[in-house]
Amino acid sequence: MRTSLGPLIILLGVALIVAGALIWSGGLQWFGHLPGDIRIERESVHVYVPIVSMILVSVVLTLVVNLIGRFF
């Protein structure tokens, strides 16, 4: 079965617009400051390891890819 690539590209474009609007408006300021994200700031060293934030991104992207795979 051949599916059209057009609707998928439109869906990705809409998702990028929504993500951009959230970032621009400050709706994602909490991202990167979740409990479990490691932040070490010393005089000359700044280390940031966003463990929980990246787990959240992974879960959301997995759900989105699975939903797209079921409908397209």
Distance bins in CASP14 RR format, pairs under 12 A and 6 or more apart:
PFRMAT RR
TARGET T0000
AUTHOR 0000-0000-0000
RMODE 2
METHOD distances of the structure
MODEL  1
1 72 0 0 0 0 0 1 0 0 0 0 0
2 72 0 0 0 0 0 1 0 0 0 0 0
3 9 0 0 0 0 0 1 0 0 0 0 0
3 68 0 0 0 0 0 1 0 0 0 0 0
3 69 0 0 0 0 1 0 0 0 0 0 0
3 71 0 0 0 0 1 0 0 0 0 0 0
3 72 1 0 1 0 0 0 0 0 0 0 0
4 10 0 0 0 0 0 1 0 0 0 0 0
4 11 0 0 0 0 0 1 0 0 0 0 0
4 72 0 0 0 0 1 0 0 0 0 0 0
5 11 0 0 0 0 0 1 0 0 0 0 0
5 12 0 0 0 0 0 1 0 0 0 0 0
5 68 0 0 0 0 0 1 0 0 0 0 0
5 72 0 0 0 0 1 0 0 0 0 0 0
6 12 0 0 0 0 1 0 0 0 0 0 0
6 13 0 0 0 0 0 1 0 0 0 0 0
6 72 0 0 0 0 1 0 0 0 0 0 0
7 13 0 0 0 0 0 1 0 0 0 0 0
7 14 0 0 0 0 0 1 0 0 0 0 0
7 68 0 0 0 0 1 0 0 0 0 0 0
7 71 0 0 0 0 1 0 0 0 0 0 0
7 72 1 0 0 1 0 0 0 0 0 0 0
8 14 0 0 0 0 0 1 0 0 0 0 0
8 15 0 0 0 0 0 1 0 0 0 0 0
8 64 0 0 0 0 0 1 0 0 0 0 0
8 65 0 0 0 0 0 1 0 0 0 0 0
8 67 0 0 0 0 0 1 0 0 0 0 0
8 68 1 0 0 1 0 0 0 0 0 0 0
8 69 0 0 0 0 1 0 0 0 0 0 0
8 71 0 0 0 0 1 0 0 0 0 0 0
8 72 1 0 1 0 0 0 0 0 0 0 0
9 15 0 0 0 0 0 1 0 0 0 0 0
9 16 0 0 0 0 0 1 0 0 0 0 0
9 68 0 0 0 0 0 1 0 0 0 0 0
9 72 0 0 0 0 0 1 0 0 0 0 0
10 16 0 0 0 0 0 1 0 0 0 0 0
10 17 0 0 0 0 0 1 0 0 0 0 0
10 72 0 0 0 0 0 1 0 0 0 0 0
11 17 0 0 0 0 0 1 0 0 0 0 0
11 18 0 0 0 0 0 1 0 0 0 0 0
11 64 0 0 0 0 1 0 0 0 0 0 0
11 65 0 0 0 0 0 1 0 0 0 0 0
11 67 0 0 0 0 0 1 0 0 0 0 0
11 68 1 0 0 1 0 0 0 0 0 0 0
11 69 0 0 0 0 0 1 0 0 0 0 0
11 71 0 0 0 0 1 0 0 0 0 0 0
11 72 0 0 0 0 1 0 0 0 0 0 0
12 18 0 0 0 0 0 1 0 0 0 0 0
12 19 0 0 0 0 0 1 0 0 0 0 0
12 64 0 0 0 0 1 0 0 0 0 0 0
12 65 0 0 0 0 0 1 0 0 0 0 0
12 68 0 0 0 0 1 0 0 0 0 0 0
12 72 0 0 0 0 0 1 0 0 0 0 0
13 19 0 0 0 0 1 0 0 0 0 0 0
13 20 0 0 0 0 0 1 0 0 0 0 0
13 21 0 0 0 0 0 1 0 0 0 0 0
14 20 0 0 0 0 0 1 0 0 0 0 0
14 21 0 0 0 0 0 1 0 0 0 0 0
15 21 0 0 0 0 0 1 0 0 0 0 0
15 22 0 0 0 0 0 1 0 0 0 0 0
15 60 0 0 0 0 0 1 0 0 0 0 0
15 61 0 0 0 0 0 1 0 0 0 0 0
15 64 1 0 0 1 0 0 0 0 0 0 0
15 65 0 0 0 0 0 1 0 0 0 0 0
15 67 0 0 0 0 0 1 0 0 0 0 0
15 68 0 0 0 0 1 0 0 0 0 0 0
16 22 0 0 0 0 0 1 0 0 0 0 0
16 23 0 0 0 0 0 1 0 0 0 0 0
17 23 0 0 0 0 0 1 0 0 0 0 0
17 24 0 0 0 0 0 1 0 0 0 0 0
18 24 0 0 0 0 0 1 0 0 0 0 0
18 25 0 0 0 0 0 1 0 0 0 0 0
18 27 0 0 0 0 0 1 0 0 0 0 0
18 28 0 0 0 0 0 1 0 0 0 0 0
18 64 0 0 0 0 0 1 0 0 0 0 0
19 25 0 0 0 0 0 1 0 0 0 0 0
19 26 0 0 0 0 0 1 0 0 0 0 0
19 27 0 0 0 0 0 1 0 0 0 0 0
19 28 0 0 0 0 1 0 0 0 0 0 0
19 31 0 0 0 0 0 1 0 0 0 0 0
19 57 0 0 0 0 0 1 0 0 0 0 0
19 60 0 0 0 0 0 1 0 0 0 0 0
19 61 0 0 0 0 0 1 0 0 0 0 0
19 64 0 0 0 0 0 1 0 0 0 0 0
20 26 0 0 0 0 1 0 0 0 0 0 0
20 27 0 0 0 0 1 0 0 0 0 0 0
20 28 0 0 0 0 1 0 0 0 0 0 0
21 27 0 0 0 0 1 0 0 0 0 0 0
21 28 0 0 0 0 0 1 0 0 0 0 0
22 28 1 0 1 0 0 0 0 0 0 0 0
22 29 0 0 0 0 1 0 0 0 0 0 0
22 30 0 0 0 0 0 1 0 0 0 0 0
22 31 0 0 0 0 1 0 0 0 0 0 0
23 29 0 0 0 0 1 0 0 0 0 0 0
23 31 0 0 0 0 1 0 0 0 0 0 0
28 34 0 0 0 0 0 1 0 0 0 0 0
28 53 0 0 0 0 0 1 0 0 0 0 0
28 56 0 0 0 0 0 1 0 0 0 0 0
28 57 0 0 0 0 0 1 0 0 0 0 0
30 37 0 0 0 0 0 1 0 0 0 0 0
30 52 0 0 0 0 0 1 0 0 0 0 0
30 53 0 0 0 0 1 0 0 0 0 0 0
30 56 0 0 0 0 0 1 0 0 0 0 0
31 37 0 0 0 0 1 0 0 0 0 0 0
31 50 0 0 0 0 1 0 0 0 0 0 0
31 52 0 0 0 0 0 1 0 0 0 0 0
31 53 1 0 1 0 0 0 0 0 0 0 0
31 54 0 0 0 0 0 1 0 0 0 0 0
31 56 0 0 0 0 1 0 0 0 0 0 0
31 57 0 0 0 0 1 0 0 0 0 0 0
31 60 0 0 0 0 0 1 0 0 0 0 0
32 38 0 0 0 0 0 1 0 0 0 0 0
32 39 0 0 0 0 1 0 0 0 0 0 0
32 48 0 0 0 0 1 0 0 0 0 0 0
32 49 0 0 0 0 0 1 0 0 0 0 0
32 50 1 0 1 0 0 0 0 0 0 0 0
32 51 0 0 0 0 1 0 0 0 0 0 0
32 52 0 0 0 0 1 0 0 0 0 0 0
32 53 1 0 1 0 0 0 0 0 0 0 0
32 54 0 0 0 0 1 0 0 0 0 0 0
32 55 0 0 0 0 0 1 0 0 0 0 0
32 56 0 0 0 0 1 0 0 0 0 0 0
32 57 0 0 0 0 0 1 0 0 0 0 0
33 39 0 0 0 0 1 0 0 0 0 0 0
33 48 0 0 0 0 0 1 0 0 0 0 0
33 50 0 0 0 0 1 0 0 0 0 0 0
33 52 0 0 0 0 1 0 0 0 0 0 0
33 53 0 0 0 0 1 0 0 0 0 0 0
34 49 0 0 0 0 0 1 0 0 0 0 0
34 50 1 0 0 1 0 0 0 0 0 0 0
34 51 0 0 0 0 1 0 0 0 0 0 0
34 52 1 0 1 0 0 0 0 0 0 0 0
34 53 1 0 1 0 0 0 0 0 0 0 0
34 54 0 0 0 0 0 1 0 0 0 0 0
34 55 0 0 0 0 1 0 0 0 0 0 0
34 56 1 0 0 1 0 0 0 0 0 0 0
34 57 0 0 0 0 0 1 0 0 0 0 0
35 50 0 0 0 0 0 1 0 0 0 0 0
35 51 0 0 0 0 0 1 0 0 0 0 0
35 52 1 0 0 1 0 0 0 0 0 0 0
35 53 0 0 0 0 0 1 0 0 0 0 0
35 55 0 0 0 0 0 1 0 0 0 0 0
35 56 0 0 0 0 0 1 0 0 0 0 0
36 48 0 0 0 0 0 1 0 0 0 0 0
36 49 0 0 0 0 1 0 0 0 0 0 0
36 50 0 0 0 0 1 0 0 0 0 0 0
36 51 1 0 1 0 0 0 0 0 0 0 0
36 52 1 0 1 0 0 0 0 0 0 0 0
36 53 0 0 0 0 1 0 0 0 0 0 0
36 54 0 0 0 0 0 1 0 0 0 0 0
36 55 0 0 0 0 1 0 0 0 0 0 0
36 56 0 0 0 0 0 1 0 0 0 0 0
37 47 0 0 0 0 0 1 0 0 0 0 0
37 48 1 0 0 1 0 0 0 0 0 0 0
37 49 1 0 0 1 0 0 0 0 0 0 0
37 50 1 0 1 0 0 0 0 0 0 0 0
37 51 1 0 0 1 0 0 0 0 0 0 0
37 52 1 0 1 0 0 0 0 0 0 0 0
37 53 1 0 1 0 0 0 0 0 0 0 0
37 54 0 0 0 0 1 0 0 0 0 0 0
37 55 0 0 0 0 0 1 0 0 0 0 0
37 56 0 0 0 0 0 1 0 0 0 0 0
37 57 0 0 0 0 0 1 0 0 0 0 0
38 46 0 0 0 0 0 1 0 0 0 0 0
38 47 1 0 0 1 0 0 0 0 0 0 0
38 48 1 0 0 1 0 0 0 0 0 0 0
38 49 1 0 1 0 0 0 0 0 0 0 0
38 50 1 0 0 1 0 0 0 0 0 0 0
38 51 1 0 0 1 0 0 0 0 0 0 0
38 52 0 0 0 0 1 0 0 0 0 0 0
38 53 0 0 0 0 0 1 0 0 0 0 0
38 54 0 0 0 0 0 1 0 0 0 0 0
39 45 0 0 0 0 0 1 0 0 0 0 0
39 46 0 0 0 0 1 0 0 0 0 0 0
39 47 1 0 0 1 0 0 0 0 0 0 0
39 48 1 0 1 0 0 0 0 0 0 0 0
39 49 1 0 0 1 0 0 0 0 0 0 0
39 50 0 0 0 0 1 0 0 0 0 0 0
39 51 0 0 0 0 0 1 0 0 0 0 0
39 52 0 0 0 0 0 1 0 0 0 0 0
39 53 0 0 0 0 0 1 0 0 0 0 0
40 46 1 0 0 1 0 0 0 0 0 0 0
40 47 1 0 1 0 0 0 0 0 0 0 0
40 48 1 0 0 1 0 0 0 0 0 0 0
40 49 0 0 0 0 1 0 0 0 0 0 0
41 47 1 0 0 1 0 0 0 0 0 0 0
41 48 0 0 0 0 1 0 0 0 0 0 0
48 54 0 0 0 0 0 1 0 0 0 0 0
49 55 0 0 0 0 0 1 0 0 0 0 0
50 56 0 0 0 0 1 0 0 0 0 0 0
50 57 0 0 0 0 1 0 0 0 0 0 0
50 58 0 0 0 0 0 1 0 0 0 0 0
51 57 0 0 0 0 0 1 0 0 0 0 0
51 58 0 0 0 0 0 1 0 0 0 0 0
52 58 0 0 0 0 0 1 0 0 0 0 0
52 59 0 0 0 0 0 1 0 0 0 0 0
53 59 0 0 0 0 0 1 0 0 0 0 0
53 60 0 0 0 0 0 1 0 0 0 0 0
54 60 0 0 0 0 0 1 0 0 0 0 0
54 61 0 0 0 0 0 1 0 0 0 0 0
55 61 0 0 0 0 0 1 0 0 0 0 0
55 62 0 0 0 0 0 1 0 0 0 0 0
56 62 0 0 0 0 0 1 0 0 0 0 0
56 63 0 0 0 0 0 1 0 0 0 0 0
57 63 0 0 0 0 0 1 0 0 0 0 0
57 64 0 0 0 0 0 1 0 0 0 0 0
58 64 0 0 0 0 0 1 0 0 0 0 0
58 65 0 0 0 0 0 1 0 0 0 0 0
59 65 0 0 0 0 0 1 0 0 0 0 0
59 66 0 0 0 0 0 1 0 0 0 0 0
60 66 0 0 0 0 0 1 0 0 0 0 0
60 67 0 0 0 0 0 1 0 0 0 0 0
61 67 0 0 0 0 0 1 0 0 0 0 0
61 68 0 0 0 0 0 1 0 0 0 0 0
62 68 0 0 0 0 0 1 0 0 0 0 0
62 69 0 0 0 0 0 1 0 0 0 0 0
63 69 0 0 0 0 0 1 0 0 0 0 0
63 70 0 0 0 0 0 1 0 0 0 0 0
64 70 0 0 0 0 0 1 0 0 0 0 0
64 71 0 0 0 0 0 1 0 0 0 0 0
64 72 0 0 0 0 0 1 0 0 0 0 0
65 71 0 0 0 0 0 1 0 0 0 0 0
65 72 0 0 0 0 0 1 0 0 0 0 0
66 72 0 0 0 0 0 1 0 0 0 0 0
END
